[in-house]
Amino acid sequence: MTLNLTTRWSRVVPCVVLIGVMVPGLRAEQTATIIQSGTAFEVLHAAPGVQSQPPATLADKTLVAWTSPANLEQQGGGVLSLMNGERFDALVLGEKQRGTWMAGSDFFKRTQADQTTCPLEQSQPGQFVQMAVVYAGNHITLYRNGRRYSDYDAGSQEVFGSDTDILIYHEGTYYMYYLAGPGGRWDAHELATSTDGVHWKEHGVMVKPREGVSWIGTGHIWESPDFDTSRKWVMNYSEWFGDKQDILFVTSTDLLNWTKVDEKFRFVQDVRWYKEKGRWDCIDTLRRPDGSLYGYFTADPDPAKVSYRPCGFGFAESKDGITWTALPPVEGDMNGEFGGIQKIGDKYYILISQGLVATGDKPEGPFHAQQKNPNAFGEGSDIYFPRFFHNAPGGPLVNHFYQNGTVHAAPLKAIEVDRQGILRLKWWNNNDKLKATPLDASLADPGAGYAASLRMLGTMFDKRHTYVIEGTLTEPAGPVPTGRSHGIFLDRGNGQGQYLLMACDGVRFAEVKSDGSELKVLSTSSRGMDLGTPLKFRLLIKDDMLELYVNDYLMNTKRVQYNGQIGLMGADDTRAFQDIKVWQSH
């Protein structure tokens, strides 16, 4: 099994609830139909990831599905959905009231508020029922096996365009759990699964907090020490209740259905070493030789109660993965929200907040910042909460999400540790699956108002899609940017642009006029190594999120601004850039 990872440009948006997939345990026969004005198109015996092309627009419509709920107690099972960005209409079971069918929608805008008069679903596992949702203007009617189930007037009608996704559930291998909730109020843990770690499907809510909780925090997942016999997984999460934060636990034997552990196992601040009402969140674990666990988590050590310089996070131990005892904080110089810990070779590596890396020779510490490549994501990165995906096939990976905008899960990163023990992030080979459709990679003179050395790619990049651009820079600049600096130009329009200058010592992110003047370097990403020559680069971009890899090493993770045009500065010299290729992902 693989779990607890984030990847690709999968939407992990705080306000997303149940976008277009079925919760595990809710099975659907292989026919799902959407009807518009008497004309139907079907998703019939579709291979995973294959989608039928909808009409240009969908307004009045009917969603029809044959379903067999395997678990009537599940909360928020989306059978069939239409999605356009954050807007969706869906057939859903049990989100507002368990066992009750409803028309799901973004923020419940078109969902029936009072469902107390709706019949509860009584079907047995393996017994299929036909459910239909009819949208006629603002009026919505649900039918169960051809009989009217409920109807009401919604406040609005959603019209879907030709880029709407139609999704049905299929079993996955990788598991990604993440926080979700409207307006920054994190109020649920949701799940997405994947068969390749690249393309993801969302399943909806797995864990909800108790009443009165302001917000919940994220966590990690681990095998219980008796996993060989119990087959039990443990996940932790936090609840901010009143004026303090505690850690709680849920367990599962299938990674799909989770049960809350008794409140008596709530893990609270130990005031012998930690602040009484400080942070207390997100345990990641290391298995000890005797099978018990060490835990590392976000916390606030109290400097008045610790005689040495502690790392700014918590430390604990457990014999069963559920009953935890706090320990004194480990010694070291790292502070911030704890991301994760991983043993690689003979060393222990930790990730903190926006990508800081520290190492230790023992799990008990001390932990100190890497002397080289202290931030694995680079200066000025727009990422948060990097974590180790411990049990990925082929060895551990790193996952994270993008902040400072709509929150997305990012592509998984591979790990390299060199002979000096320095950890760096690299392109994960599975991400080559993003290179689905080849596009125009020709270069053309952009014309008046642009630098003479600039050539624009023939593809106009649609921000709704994911693109991969690859090439080789055969004559990179030296360590210091010069007038002949080569790099990737992102056109912002109105004579403005952003610029990634590639050199043997790293990549500089800058603002520049489209004519090449007024260059202003904003940040420099160096990996503490000579990248050599030539430089093989790979740029991954979707919406405003950009990742740049040079010779397979991750150099930049940025939110950028551009108008859909991308060019290569220095491409007037045909020898400088070679083997340019462009792909669009599905």
C-alpha positions, 0 to 999 in steps of 0.5 A: 500500500502507498499513502499520504502523498500529494502530487500533480496539479491535483486541486486541493482547494480549501473550499472544495467539497466532493468534486465529482467522484464516489467515496470508497464503498459506493459502487456504480454500474459501468453506465453513467449518463448525462442528458441534455434536451433529450440528447444523451451521451454516455460514459459506458465501460470507460477505461480509467481516465477516459472521458466522453466529450460533453456538448458545448454547454450544459444548462437543463440536464439530467444526471442518471446513475445505477449505484449500489451503496456498500456502506449507508453510513458513509458521509458524502458519496459523490456518484456522478458529477459535472465540474467546471473549476470549483463549480460542480453539480453532483449526485451525492449520498449522505453529505448533509444527512446520512443515508439521504440522496441529494443534489450536491453543489459547490458550497451547497448553493443548489443543494436542498437545505432541509432534507428531513423529509427525504426517505433514507436509502435502504438498499443492501450491498449488491442491490443496484438502484437507479438515481436521477437528478433533473435540472430544469431552470432553477428547479431540481428534482431527484428520482429513485427507481423512477419515483419522485424522491424530492424536488425544490427550487434552487437559488440559481442554475449552473451552466457548464462549458465544454471543459467540464469533467465527468468522473466516475470512481475506480479503485486506486493504489496511492492515497492522498489525504488533505485538509479542506474547507471553505474560506480557510476554515479547515473542517475536514480531511478528504481523500484522493487516490491514484494508480500512478501517483500523477493523475488523481481522483477525489473521494470526498470527506474521510474525517470530520471534527466534533461540534464546536471545533474552530478548525482541524489540523493535518497529520500523518499515517502509519502502520500500527506496531501490530500491523502484521496481525491487526492490519490497522493504519493510524492517522492523527489530526488536531482540533483547535477547540476553545483556546488550545489545540490537541491531537486525536487519532482515527484508525482504518484497516482499508485506508478508506473507512476511518473510525475515531479513537476514544477521546481518552487517547487525546494527546495534549500539551505536556507542560513539563517542557512545552507551552500549555496552549502552544501548537500541538499538531501533526505527528510523523513517526519513526519505527524503533528497533523494538517496534515502538514509535518515535513521534515528531510534531509541530509544538512550542517548547518552553525555553524557560523549562529546557536547559539546552537549545531545543529544536522548535518542534515536539518529540514523543513516543508510543508503543501502540501508535495511539497512546502517546507520551511526550518527551523533552524536545530534541536539541538542535537549531531548526524551528518551524512547523514540522513537515516530516522525518525520514531515515536515508542511509545512516542519517535522519533527515527532517523537513520544516515549513517552506522546505528547510532541511536538517540532518541528525545522526540519531533519531533523538537528535541533535538536528542541524541545518544542511550546510549546502542546499539548506532549503530543498525548494529554493529561495522565494519558493511558494510551497508549504508543508513538505513531507516525506512519502515514506513507502512510495514504490522504489523508495521515499519521495517528497510531497508538498502543496502550493500556497499564496493562491488557490491551494494545489497539490504539487507533483511528487519529487524524487530524492537524491543524497550525495556522498556528503549527505546533502539532500536534493530534490529531483524530477520523479520519472513517473511525472513523464506521464504528464507528457501526453500530447506533443505541441508546436515547439517552433520558435518565432521572432516576437516582433517589435518591442521585444529583445532581439535575442528572444524567440517565442514558442509557437504554442499559446499556453492555456492556463487551465492545462498542464504543460511540460517544456523540455530542451537543452541550453548548450551555451549557458552563462557563467556564475554571474549573469551577463548581457548574454544570459540565457533563460526562459521568458514569461510574457506578462504583456504591456512590455513586462515579463518574468525571467528564469536565467539559467547558469552553471551555479543556479537559476535566478528569477527576475523581472525584466522588460520585454525588450530585455532592459531593466533586469531585476533579480528577485531570488537565486536558487542554488543547490550548492553544486556546479550544474555543469554544461550543457544544461538540460531543462524541464519546465512544468507549468499550470495556471500560475504555478511553475517548476523548473528542473535543470539536469533533473534537479529541482531549481524553482517552485514559483507562482508566476504571472504571464499571458500564455506566451513563453519564449527563450531569451538568447534563442537568436543564436540557433546553437544555444537552445537545442531539442526543444519539445512541448507537451500538454497533459491530459 
